[in-house]
Amino acid sequence: MVVLLIAIGILTVAGAALLWPSQQKADIPLPFQNSSGGAVTTEAGDVRSSVLGDCGSPSSGHVLTANPLPGISGAGECVYAQIEITSGPNRGADTLLEFTPGPGQPNLAAGEHIRIIRQVDPQGVTTYAFYDYERTWPLAGLAVAFAVVIVAVARWRGLRAMIGIAVAFGVLVVFLLPALRDGSPAVPVALVASSAILYAVIYLAHGVSLRTSAALLGTLTSLLLAAGLSWAAIELVHLTGLSEDQNNEVAAYLGHISITGLLLAGFIIGSLGVLNDVTVTQASTAFELANVGENTSRRAVFAGAMRVGRDHIASTVYTLVLAYAGSSLPLLLLFSVANRSLSDVLTSEAVAIEIARSAVGGIALALSVPLTTAIAAALATGPATPTGTRRTRS
C-alpha cells in the first residue's frame, strides 16, 4: 500500500508539473472591465443619507464639491444616497448615487458600509457607482468563529484541519483555476488537484499512519469511480452546462474552455468532501474493531465495519441530496409559480444537473464504503502468528 500511495503521489506531482498553468495574463471579460478595458477598481464608502428626489440629478456619480443638484422635475421619483468615500484618491469626499426604486436595486440606509466602483474616463473625470455591500468584517468574524470553535473542540487535530482547508484553497487558486483558464483539459486538472488536496488534507488532519493511509487509498479509488460516473452521467443525460448564467459568461468570453469539461470538473471537486468524510470514518471503524480483540479476523472486522458503513450511507445520502436541493430552491420556486409540470421541471437541464450530481455523489459514496472497509480491514489485521492469534496495527 505504501508503494502504491508513493506511486500515486509521484503521478500527482508529474501531472501537476505537466499541467502547471503558464501564468499568462488573460483578457478581462467585458462585464468585468472598466471604461478603459482594465480591471474594475472598487473603493470603500459609508452611507451618509438616503432621501427621495427627482430622477436625473447631474451630480449622480460625481465627486461632490457642493450640495448635489436636483434632478429633472417630472422625470420620476428616485432614491438619492449620499456616500462618503473612505478609501482611494478621493478619500474624505462625498459622491451621490441615484437609484430607481424597485426589485434588484439596493435599499441603502444611513450608516451602512458599501463598496463603490471608481472609474476614470479618458478626460480624467472620476465617477462612482454602486458595486456591493461591504462584507469583509462580518465574513472575517464568521471565519474566526468557525476556526475557534473547530480548534476548541477538536484541539490540535482541528488546527491541522484548518491548515488543510487553507492548503485546499491554495491548490484551487494557484493551480486548478489558472490551469482551467489556460484551457488545459478539465478532467486531468481536476483529478490532479483533487489528489493533491486529499494527500494534504487527510494526512494533516489525521496524521500519518496505516489508518489514514487506508482512508486515503479508499478515497483516491472512489474519486476515480466518481470521475467515471460523472462522465457517464453527463453523456447519458446530455448535460451542456449552458443553463447556468456563469457558464454562459465563460462560453462567451473564454471560448477556449470546454463548458462540459468545466461541469465535469465541478462534479469531481464537489465529491471530495463527502468521500473524505465516509472513508475516514470507515477506516477508523475497521481499525478500532481490529483492536478490540486479538483474535478478530479480517472477515469479522469487515462485517462489523460494514454495519456501521450502512448506517453512514443511509444518513449521508439524503444529506447530500437535500444539500443540492437547498441550493436549487430559488430555481424550484420559479418553476412552481410558472405552473410547469413536475416532469418538465425534473428534466430541465438546470434541475437535471443537480439530480445527476446527487446521483453521482450517492453512488460514489455507497461504493467507497466497501472499498475503504476492505482496504482498512486488510491493513488493520496482521497475518496469523504461530499461536493462532493475529497482530493488530494502528
C-alpha positions in Angstrom: 0.0 0.0 0.0 2.8 2.4 0.8 4.4 1.7 -2.6 1.0 2.3 -4.3 0.5 5.6 -2.5 4.0 6.8 -3.3 3.4 5.9 -6.9 0.1 7.8 -7.0 1.8 10.8 -5.3 4.6 10.8 -7.9 1.9 10.7 -10.7 0.2 13.6 -9.0 3.4 15.7 -8.9 4.2 14.7 -12.5 0.6 15.7 -13.6 0.9 19.0 -11.8 4.2 19.7 -13.5 2.8 18.8 -16.9 -0.5 20.8 -16.4 1.0 23.7 -14.5 -0.5 27.0 -15.7 1.5 29.3 -17.9 0.7 32.3 -15.7 0.0 34.3 -18.9 -2.5 37.1 -18.5 -5.9 36.6 -19.9 -8.2 39.3 -21.3 -10.6 40.6 -18.8 -14.2 39.6 -19.8 -16.3 42.6 -20.9 -18.7 42.6 -17.9 -15.8 42.9 -15.5 -13.9 45.7 -17.4 -13.9 49.3 -16.5 -14.2 52.0 -19.2 -10.5 51.8 -20.2 -10.6 48.0 -20.5 -8.8 47.3 -17.2 -10.0 45.6 -14.1 -12.8 47.2 -12.1 -11.5 49.2 -9.1 -13.6 49.4 -6.0 -13.4 51.7 -3.0 -15.0 51.7 0.4 -17.9 54.0 1.2 -20.2 54.9 4.1 -23.9 55.9 3.5 -24.4 59.4 5.0 -28.1 59.8 4.0 -30.8 58.3 1.8 -33.7 60.5 0.6 -36.2 60.7 -2.3 -35.8 63.2 -5.1 -36.5 63.8 -8.8 -34.6 61.4 -11.1 -31.8 62.6 -13.4 -29.5 64.6 -11.0 -26.4 65.9 -12.8 -24.4 65.2 -9.6 -25.1 61.5 -9.7 -21.8 59.5 -9.7 -19.5 62.6 -9.5 -17.3 63.8 -6.6 -19.3 66.4 -4.8 -17.8 69.8 -4.2 -21.1 71.4 -3.2 -24.7 70.4 -2.4 -26.0 67.9 -5.1 -28.0 69.4 -7.9 -31.7 68.3 -8.1 -33.0 66.1 -10.8 -35.3 66.9 -13.7 -38.8 67.7 -12.4 -41.3 65.2 -13.6 -38.8 62.6 -14.6 -40.0 60.3 -11.8 -39.0 59.7 -8.2 -35.6 58.2 -7.4 -33.6 57.5 -4.2 -30.6 59.8 -3.6 -27.9 58.1 -1.4 -25.1 60.4 -0.4 -21.9 58.4 0.1 -18.7 59.3 2.0 -15.7 57.8 0.1 -13.5 56.3 2.7 -10.6 54.9 0.5 -8.8 55.8 -2.7 -7.6 59.1 -4.1 -10.9 60.9 -3.2 -11.0 59.7 0.4 -13.0 62.1 2.6 -15.1 63.5 -0.3 -18.7 62.6 -1.0 -20.5 61.3 -4.1 -24.2 60.8 -4.9 -25.7 57.5 -6.0 -29.1 57.6 -7.7 -31.4 54.5 -7.8 -34.8 53.9 -9.2 -36.8 52.1 -6.5 -37.7 48.5 -7.5 -36.6 44.9 -7.5 -32.8 44.3 -7.8 -32.0 47.8 -6.5 -30.1 48.2 -3.2 -32.0 49.7 -0.3 -29.3 51.8 1.4 -29.7 53.2 4.8 -27.6 55.8 6.7 -24.6 54.2 8.4 -24.3 51.2 6.1 -20.9 50.3 4.6 -20.7 49.6 0.9 -18.3 49.1 -2.0 -18.4 51.6 -4.9 -16.8 51.3 -8.4 -14.3 54.0 -9.3 -13.9 54.8 -13.0 -11.8 57.4 -14.7 -12.7 58.4 -18.3 -10.1 59.4 -20.9 -10.6 63.1 -19.9 -9.6 62.3 -16.4 -13.1 62.7 -14.8 -13.7 60.3 -12.0 -17.2 58.8 -11.4 -18.5 56.3 -8.9 -21.3 53.7 -9.0 -22.7 51.2 -6.5 -20.9 47.8 -6.5 -21.9 45.8 -3.5 -22.3 45.8 0.3 -19.1 45.7 2.4 -18.9 42.2 3.9 -15.2 42.0 4.9 -15.6 42.3 8.7 -18.8 40.2 9.1 -17.3 37.4 7.0 -14.0 37.6 8.8 -15.8 37.4 12.1 -17.7 34.3 10.9 -14.4 32.7 9.7 -12.7 33.4 13.0 -15.7 32.0 15.0 -15.6 28.9 12.8 -11.9 28.3 13.3 -12.1 29.0 17.1 -14.9 26.5 17.6 -13.3 23.8 15.5 -9.9 24.2 17.3 -11.6 24.4 20.7 -13.5 21.1 20.2 -11.0 19.1 18.1 -7.9 20.8 19.5 -4.7 20.0 17.6 -6.5 17.9 15.1 -8.9 20.8 14.4 -5.9 23.2 14.0 -4.4 20.8 11.4 -7.8 20.6 9.7 -7.8 24.4 9.4 -4.4 24.2 7.8 -5.7 21.6 5.4 -8.5 23.8 4.4 -6.0 26.6 3.6 -3.9 24.2 1.6 -7.0 23.0 -0.4 -8.0 26.6 -1.3 -4.4 27.3 -2.2 -4.4 24.3 -4.7 -7.7 25.6 -6.2 -6.4 29.2 -6.5 -2.8 28.6 -7.5 -3.3 25.5 -9.8 -6.8 24.5 -10.7 -8.3 27.8 -11.7 -5.3 29.1 -13.7 -4.9 25.8 -15.4 -8.6 25.8 -16.5 -8.2 29.4 -17.6 -5.3 28.3 -19.8 -7.6 25.8 -21.5 -6.0 22.6 -20.0 -8.2 19.5 -20.1 -10.6 19.8 -17.2 -10.7 16.2 -16.1 -7.0 15.6 -15.7 -6.6 19.0 -14.0 -9.5 18.2 -11.5 -8.0 14.8 -10.8 -4.5 16.1 -10.1 -5.9 18.9 -7.9 -8.2 16.5 -6.0 -5.3 14.1 -5.4 -3.1 16.8 -4.1 -5.8 18.1 -1.8 -6.5 14.7 -0.4 -2.9 14.0 0.4 -2.6 17.2 2.2 -5.9 17.3 4.0 -6.1 13.7 5.2 -2.5 13.5 6.5 -2.6 17.0 8.0 -5.9 16.4 9.8 -5.4 12.8 10.9 -1.7 12.2 10.9 0.5 9.7 9.0 -0.5 6.1 9.9 -1.8 2.9 8.3 -5.3 4.1 9.3 -5.2 7.4 7.4 -3.3 5.7 4.5 -6.2 3.2 4.2 -8.6 6.1 4.1 -6.5 8.0 1.6 -6.3 5.0 -0.7 -10.0 4.3 -0.4 -10.8 8.0 -1.2 -8.5 8.1 -4.2 -10.1 4.9 -5.6 -13.5 6.3 -5.0 -12.5 9.5 -6.7 -11.6 7.7 -9.9 -15.0 6.0 -9.7 -16.7 9.4 -9.2 -14.9 10.8 -12.3 -16.0 7.9 -14.5 -19.6 8.1 -13.2 -19.7 11.9 -13.7 -18.5 11.5 -17.3 -21.1 8.8 -17.9 -23.9 10.8 -16.3 -23.1 14.0 -18.4 -23.0 12.0 -21.6 -26.1 9.9 -20.8 -28.3 12.9 -19.7 -26.9 15.2 -22.4 -25.9 17.9 -20.0 -24.3 21.0 -21.6 -24.0 23.3 -18.5 -25.3 26.2 -20.6 -28.4 26.6 -18.4 -26.3 28.3 -15.7 -25.5 32.0 -16.2 -21.9 31.8 -15.1 -21.2 29.0 -17.7 -22.8 31.2 -20.4 -20.4 34.0 -19.5 -17.5 31.6 -19.6 -18.6 30.4 -23.0 -19.0 33.9 -24.3 -15.7 35.4 -23.0 -13.5 32.4 -22.6 -14.4 30.4 -25.7 -11.3 28.1 -25.4 -12.7 26.5 -22.2 -14.9 23.4 -22.5 -18.1 24.0 -20.6 -18.9 20.3 -20.4 -15.4 19.7 -19.1 -15.8 22.5 -16.5 -19.1 20.9 -15.5 -17.4 17.5 -15.1 -14.5 19.1 -13.1 -17.2 20.6 -10.8 -18.7 17.2 -10.2 -15.3 15.7 -9.3 -14.3 18.5 -6.9 -17.7 18.5 -5.3 -17.5 14.8 -4.4 -14.2 15.3 -2.4 -15.7 16.4 0.9 -18.4 13.7 1.3 -16.0 10.9 0.1 -13.3 12.0 2.6 -15.9 12.0 5.4 -17.0 8.5 4.7 -13.7 6.9 4.0 -12.0 8.3 7.2 -14.9 7.0 9.3 -14.8 3.6 7.7 -11.0 3.3 8.2 -11.2 4.3 11.8 -14.1 1.9 12.5 -12.2 -1.0 11.0 -9.0 -0.3 13.0 -11.0 0.1 16.2 -12.8 -3.2 15.7 -9.5 -4.9 14.9 -8.0 -3.6 18.2 -10.9 -4.8 20.3 -9.7 -8.4 20.4 -6.5 -10.2 19.4 -8.3 -13.0 17.5 -10.6 -10.8 15.4 -10.5 -12.0 11.8 -10.4 -9.8 8.7 -13.9 -11.1 7.8 -15.3 -10.1 11.2 -13.7 -6.7 11.0 -15.1 -6.1 7.5 -18.6 -7.3 8.5 -18.6 -5.1 11.7 -17.3 -2.0 9.9 -19.8 -2.5 7.0 -22.7 -2.4 9.6 -21.5 1.0 10.6 -20.9 2.0 7.0 -24.5 1.1 6.0 -25.8 3.5 8.7 -23.4 6.1 7.5 -24.6 5.7 3.9 -28.3 5.9 4.9 -27.7 9.2 6.8 -25.3 10.8 4.4 -27.1 10.1 1.1 -30.2 12.1 2.0 -28.0 14.8 3.5 -26.2 15.0 0.1 -29.5 15.2 -1.9 -31.0 17.8 0.4 -27.9 20.0 0.2 -28.2 20.1 -3.5 -31.9 20.6 -3.3 -31.4 23.5 -0.9 -29.0 25.2 -3.3 -31.7 25.0 -6.1 -34.6 26.4 -4.1 -34.9 29.7 -5.9 -35.0 27.8 -9.3 -37.6 25.4 -8.0 -39.7 28.3 -6.7 -39.7 29.9 -10.1 -40.7 26.7 -11.7 -43.6 26.3 -9.2 -45.1 29.7 -9.9 -44.7 29.1 -13.7 -47.2 26.3 -13.4 -44.8 23.8 -15.0 -45.5 20.0 -14.8 -43.3 18.0 -12.4 -41.8 16.0 -15.3 -40.8 19.3 -17.2 -39.2 20.6 -14.0 -37.2 17.5 -13.3 -36.0 17.0 -16.8 -35.0 20.6 -17.4 -31.2 21.0 -17.5 -30.9 23.2 -14.5 -32.5 20.6 -12.3 -31.1 17.7 -14.2 -27.6 18.9 -13.3 -28.4 18.7 -9.6 -30.1 15.3 -9.9 -27.1 13.9 -11.8 -24.7 15.5 -9.3 -26.7 13.9 -6.4 -26.8 10.5 -8.1 -23.1 10.5 -8.9 -22.2 11.6 -5.4 -24.5 9.0 -3.9 -23.2 6.1 -6.0 -19.6 7.1 -5.3 -20.4 7.4 -1.6 -22.0 4.0 -1.5 -19.2 2.3 -3.3 -16.5 4.0 -1.2 -17.7 2.2 1.9 -16.9 -1.4 0.9 -13.8 -0.3 -0.9 -12.3 1.5 2.0 -13.6 -1.0 4.6 -11.8 -3.9 2.7 -8.6 -1.9 2.5 -8.7 -1.0 6.2 -9.7 -4.5 7.3 -6.7 -6.0 5.4 -4.3 -3.5 6.9 -5.7 -3.5 10.5 -5.4 -7.3 11.0 -2.0 -8.7 10.5 -1.1 -12.3 9.5 -1.8 -15.1 12.0 1.0 -15.8 14.5 2.2 -19.4 15.4 -0.1 -19.4 18.4 -3.1 -18.6 16.3 -3.5 -15.0 17.3 -3.4 -12.1 15.0 -1.3 -9.0 15.4 -3.2 -5.7 15.1 -1.7 -2.5 13.7 -2.9 1.1 14.0 
